[in-house]
Amino acid sequence: MYAYNRLTDNDRHFGPIDIGERGDSWRPLGITIKSGDEENSGCALYLRALGWTVRVRLPAVVKPWRTKIQATYWDAATIERMGRDWYWDIHPREYGFQLSDGFLQVFLGAQTHDSTTTQSWSKFLPWTQLRHIRTSYYDGDGRHFWTEWSRPRGFTFRDQWASTQAAKKACPTAVFEFDDYDGKRIRATCRVEEREYRHGEGWFKWLSLFRSRRICRSLSLEFSEEVGPEKGSWKGGTTGHGIDMLPDESPEAAFRRYCEQEHRDKNGRYRITYVGRVEG
């Protein structure tokens, strides 16, 4: 008996047909037929589009892939009990294609999760991809300080990494104080980073002439101490990360918004309180 997994948290069933709609951003397009594996017989046809998945349960028209493995690590007692010194390595076979966020997968047979035996082909479609143009750094008041431009493939400077790190270190920052969930006063050093992307890679760079560039601006946060209920534990609290900034948002406004949000760790939710900017 084939043990079919759920498609979503809210599947609907119509005889051998299962239908599910995903509520997240994963919305692939594809059609595949997949066999069972070592534990399950049967197979299924999958149709995916617009966030919906339709699964048609079928008899075992596609058989699993299997190969005989010599069990060199079995001891004599195990071999005697099993009556053999080998076992079958079994994985499902899958045929068809799936396209998601510009990534195309073509399934051509055994799916073993081993690059030497898996029968599939995949590629990011160059006309769907974004290419990095620049990374810019801004001071604590949002004024431009330095820009690092992407260079053509194969053209690099030996000191590129060192010059980037030196620029980041020299870039003036904004420092804000806040009270952690337990009242501990901590400082956050903030720097604005902006990245520009354009559409198309390789022969498809010309597509950027007809599509708007994508600008991603973020606020880099470095805390003077660990933050959150996990600080001092084996895992440790948060020491820094980055947050997305809204259009025309100042560093202070972005950090205030960050402080007003509810934060989470594995122990639950907590809040921090904005205090003010530290000058000089």
Secondary structure, DSSP 4 states (H G I P E B T S, - for coil): ---PPPSSSS-EEETTEEEEE--SS---EEEEEEE--SS---EEEEEEETTEEEEEEE-SSSPPEEEEEE-TT--HHHHHHHTSSEEEEEE-EEEEEEEETTEEEEEEEE--S-TTT--EEEEE-GGG-EEEEEEEEE-TTS-EEEEEE---TT---TTHHHHHHHHHHHS--EEEEEE-TTS-EEEEEEEEEEEEEEE--GGGGGGGGSS--EEEEEEEEEEEEEESTTTTSSS--EEEEEEEPPTT--HHHHHHHHHHS-EEETTEEE--EEEEEEP-
